[in-house]
Amino acid sequence: MVKAFNTITPHQLLSLARPVGAPDRSALPIAGDNTAAKAEVAQLLNLLGYDAVDIGPLTDSWRTEPNTPAYIHPYLGEIPAMDVDAFRQWTQLTPGIPVPAAQLTELIETAVRRPAGEARLPSAD
Protein backbone atom coordinates (compact mmCIF):
# COMPACT_ATOMS: atom_id res chain seq x y z
CA MET A 1 0.00 0.00 0.00
CA VAL A 2 1.21 3.49 -0.88
CA LYS A 3 -0.39 6.73 0.24
CA ALA A 4 -0.54 9.26 -2.59
CA PHE A 5 -2.87 11.88 -4.12
CA ASN A 6 -4.27 13.04 -0.76
CA THR A 7 -2.70 16.52 -0.85
CA ILE A 8 -4.27 17.79 -4.07
CA THR A 9 -7.83 18.22 -5.28
CA PRO A 10 -9.03 16.37 -8.40
CA HIS A 11 -9.24 19.46 -10.58
CA GLN A 12 -5.73 20.64 -9.68
CA LEU A 13 -4.45 17.12 -10.31
CA LEU A 14 -5.45 17.70 -13.93
CA SER A 15 -4.62 21.40 -14.28
CA LEU A 16 -1.15 21.26 -12.69
CA ALA A 17 0.18 18.23 -14.61
CA ARG A 18 3.32 19.06 -16.61
CA PRO A 19 5.84 17.10 -18.72
CA VAL A 20 9.18 16.00 -17.32
CA GLY A 21 11.60 18.91 -17.20
CA ALA A 22 8.95 21.63 -17.22
CA PRO A 23 10.04 24.52 -14.97
CA ASP A 24 6.60 24.65 -13.35
CA ARG A 25 6.26 20.91 -12.71
CA SER A 26 4.68 20.07 -9.36
CA ALA A 27 5.42 17.22 -7.01
CA LEU A 28 3.19 15.04 -4.86
CA PRO A 29 4.19 13.17 -1.71
CA ILE A 30 4.13 9.40 -1.42
CA ALA A 31 4.50 7.23 1.68
CA GLY A 32 4.70 3.48 2.01
CA ASP A 33 6.53 0.57 3.53
CA ASN A 34 7.34 -1.27 0.29
CA THR A 35 10.12 0.23 -1.84
CA ALA A 36 8.98 -1.50 -5.03
CA ALA A 37 5.40 -0.33 -4.58
CA LYS A 38 6.58 3.25 -4.01
CA ALA A 39 8.67 3.04 -7.18
CA GLU A 40 5.58 1.99 -9.15
CA VAL A 41 3.55 4.86 -7.73
CA ALA A 42 6.38 7.30 -8.49
CA GLN A 43 6.37 6.03 -12.08
CA LEU A 44 2.59 6.53 -12.26
CA LEU A 45 2.95 10.08 -10.93
CA ASN A 46 5.60 10.75 -13.55
CA LEU A 47 3.27 9.52 -16.30
CA LEU A 48 0.52 11.76 -14.92
CA GLY A 49 2.81 14.80 -14.95
CA TYR A 50 4.20 14.97 -11.40
CA ASP A 51 7.43 14.39 -9.56
CA ALA A 52 7.23 12.18 -6.46
CA VAL A 53 8.59 13.14 -3.06
CA ASP A 54 9.11 10.03 -0.95
CA ILE A 55 8.35 10.97 2.64
CA GLY A 56 9.13 7.54 4.06
CA PRO A 57 7.02 4.78 5.59
CA LEU A 58 3.25 4.92 6.12
CA THR A 59 3.87 5.87 9.76
CA ASP A 60 5.23 9.20 8.48
CA SER A 61 2.24 9.87 6.23
CA TRP A 62 0.67 12.02 8.98
CA ARG A 63 2.91 14.77 7.56
CA THR A 64 0.44 15.13 4.65
CA GLU A 65 -2.86 14.95 6.50
CA PRO A 66 -5.36 17.83 6.89
CA ASN A 67 -4.00 20.83 8.80
CA THR A 68 -0.40 20.18 7.80
CA PRO A 69 1.59 22.60 5.60
CA ALA A 70 1.64 20.29 2.54
CA TYR A 71 -2.09 19.55 2.54
CA ILE A 72 -4.06 21.18 -0.32
CA HIS A 73 -3.24 24.85 0.48
CA PRO A 74 0.08 24.99 -1.42
CA TYR A 75 -1.65 23.84 -4.61
CA LEU A 76 -4.56 26.29 -4.22
CA GLY A 77 -3.24 29.36 -2.42
CA GLU A 78 -5.50 31.26 -0.05
CA ILE A 79 -8.82 29.44 0.29
CA PRO A 80 -11.86 31.65 0.97
CA ALA A 81 -14.17 30.71 3.83
CA MET A 82 -16.95 28.54 2.41
CA ASP A 83 -18.83 25.30 2.92
CA VAL A 84 -17.73 22.02 1.36
CA ASP A 85 -20.05 22.28 -1.67
CA ALA A 86 -18.86 25.81 -2.46
CA PHE A 87 -15.25 24.66 -2.00
CA ARG A 88 -15.73 21.91 -4.57
CA GLN A 89 -17.19 24.39 -7.04
CA TRP A 90 -14.43 26.92 -6.34
CA THR A 91 -11.70 24.36 -7.00
CA GLN A 92 -13.23 23.69 -10.44
CA LEU A 93 -12.48 27.32 -11.33
CA THR A 94 -9.04 27.50 -9.71
CA PRO A 95 -6.16 26.34 -11.92
CA GLY A 96 -3.85 25.89 -8.96
CA ILE A 97 -0.29 26.82 -8.07
CA PRO A 98 2.73 24.70 -9.02
CA VAL A 99 4.51 23.16 -6.03
CA PRO A 100 7.98 21.92 -6.99
CA ALA A 101 9.65 19.04 -5.15
CA ALA A 102 12.01 21.29 -3.14
CA GLN A 103 9.11 23.41 -1.84
CA LEU A 104 7.03 20.33 -1.03
CA THR A 105 9.95 18.79 0.85
CA GLU A 106 10.31 21.94 2.95
CA LEU A 107 6.59 21.99 3.74
CA ILE A 108 6.62 18.33 4.79
CA GLU A 109 9.64 18.89 7.02
CA THR A 110 7.82 21.68 8.89
CA ALA A 111 4.81 19.51 9.76
CA VAL A 112 4.12 19.20 13.47
CA ARG A 113 2.25 16.23 14.83
CA ARG A 114 -0.70 17.20 16.99
CA PRO A 115 -1.27 15.31 20.24
CA ALA A 116 -4.07 12.72 20.11
CA GLY A 117 -7.42 14.28 20.87
CA GLU A 118 -6.33 17.84 20.08
CA ALA A 119 -9.04 19.73 18.24
CA ARG A 120 -8.45 20.20 14.54
CA LEU A 121 -9.79 22.83 12.26
CA PRO A 122 -12.43 21.52 9.86
CA SER A 123 -11.02 20.63 6.47
CA ALA A 124 -12.64 21.22 3.13
CA ASP A 125 -12.53 17.64 1.91
Secondary structure as GFF3:
##gff-version 3
##sequence-region A 1 125
A	DSSP	beta_strand	2	3	.	.	.	ID=ss1
A	DSSP	alpha_helix	10	15	.	.	.	ID=ss2
A	DSSP	beta_strand	27	32	.	.	.	ID=ss3
A	DSSP	alpha_helix	35	48	.	.	.	ID=ss4
A	DSSP	beta_strand	51	54	.	.	.	ID=ss5
A	DSSP	three_ten_helix	58	64	.	.	.	ID=ss6
A	DSSP	alpha_helix	73	76	.	.	.	ID=ss7
A	DSSP	alpha_helix	84	93	.	.	.	ID=ss8
A	DSSP	alpha_helix	101	109	.	.	.	ID=ss9
###
